[in-house]
Amino acid sequence: MTADTYRLGLLGERLAERYLTEQGWRTLGRRVRSGHRDLDLVMERDGVVAFVEVKARTGARFGDPVEAVDWRKRRELVRSALVWMDRNGVTARSYRFDVVGVLVTEGRARIRHLPDAFHLQQSGH
């Protein structure tokens, strides 16, 4: 990962967090590590905890950023979320996986939020 890619990822996560906060979500965690994996954002609203994967791009030549969350990434997110739930013991009414795509072009950012993007049973190949 290059320094530019890393900075773009951090920018995308900040923009996604700000967007979700404006939608009434509260941040429970940022860049939560679980072994070599991480959860970009852990957010809570109305008893729902969302594990949020953020994908940022500077152009659409590789497709919409949200399309980058394939079955392997989903499997990693599920594993990390299970560790987070075990460690934090938050009693939420429900848990879900969201994906936020951030497309940064010409100094502007377009945010696409996919709530409840996938489920635990869809995490395998």
Helices and strands as residue ranges (DSSP letters): H 3-22, E 26-34, E 37-45, E 48-57, G 65-68, H 71-88, E 94-105, E 108-118, G 120-122
